[in-house]
Amino acid sequence: MQKNLVSILTPFKNTQSFIGECIQSILNQTYPHWELLIIDDHSTDNSYDVVNAFAENEPRIKLLKNTGSGIIDALKLAFKTSTGEFITRMDSDDIMTDNKLEVLVNQLKTHGKQHVATGLVKYFSDAGISDGYQQYETWINNLTKTGSNYNEIYKECVIASPCWMLHREDLIACDAFNPNVYPEDYDLTFRFYKNQYKCIPNNQLLHYWRDYSYRTSRTHEHYALNHFIDLKLMHFLEIDYNPDKNLVIWGAGHKGKLIAKTLVEKDIPFTWICDNPNKIGKAIYGVTLQPFMNLASVENSQSIVTVANKIAQKEIHKYMATIKKQPVIDYIFFC
């Protein structure tokens, strides 16, 4: 381990149109003590040649070819090859602000180990940013500004995958990237949460997040909805599920059904409630759906709420308060 050195882990595959701009943003950093472990994940375009041209003139860039397959194998190889005291990740199609590494390093030096340094992100795209992505950017940035990221960890990934930094020992302690669990960025965030690493509040924009139609997170099966639900439920059962409480599933849409099916398969008992009159009284997976007002009669309950409507979520928060239920302890939103 080299003191004060930042190891940047960057997998890439077929990003020849963007990767040069990404590397240039790293070369422009005000913090000079970095190494870039950049791993070619079997590209079929000219990405490798683009990176190699930079590597030939910059000794801090270490270009390797993935000996396995996929982002996680590439990240494992990059981390295995790294030597830095601090570890961060960068996506090959994104752009760092010039001061990104300097800000994140200073955060970790100030707050010490078992902390996650992060910063604000901004989406950009030649085709414009959709309302959904704009809402996600606002949501994740508001959490980051206060360091309250974990408060809503079961909704979506609350730490941007290419905008965090950790002490090397902390990444090892949470067994990052092992085993192969996708989406790997969301899984890693849950590992930070499980190990109680504190998120350092930050209100500085440090990362430009590129969006385009063939981006991996849009097209690969590993980032499909069912993987998110599986991942959330896996970590919930390990971290926050209280078997001494009576588990309740709220909602019988697609997400609610996926969760209910998994719980039935795992032989975990639960009460299933919803506000859809067409479903109340019907049995799905052998469990009869009940009206949501029945929640008040369930003693010592812990609810998973799968209702996505924002207005309905606010109403649910108010209702939970009237029956003296606390967020996370007594109910968790899964969307």
Secondary structure, 3 states (H helix, E strand, C coil): CEEEEEEEEEEECCCCCCHHHHHHHHHCCCCCCEEEEEEECCCCCCHHHHHHHHHCCCCCEEEEECCCCCHHHHHHHHHHHCCEEEEEECCCCCEECCCHHHHHHHHHHHHCCCEEEECEEEEECCCCCCHHHHHHHHHHHHHHHHCCHHHHCCCCCCCCCCCEEEEHHHHHHCCCCCCCCCCHHHHHHHHHHHCCCEECCCCCEEEEEECCCCCHHHHCHHHCHHHHHHHHHHHHHHHCCCCCCEEEEECCCHHHHHHHHHHHHCCCCCEEEECCCCCCCCEECCEEEEEHHHHHHCCCEEEEECCCCHHHHHHHHHHHHHCCCCECCCEEECC
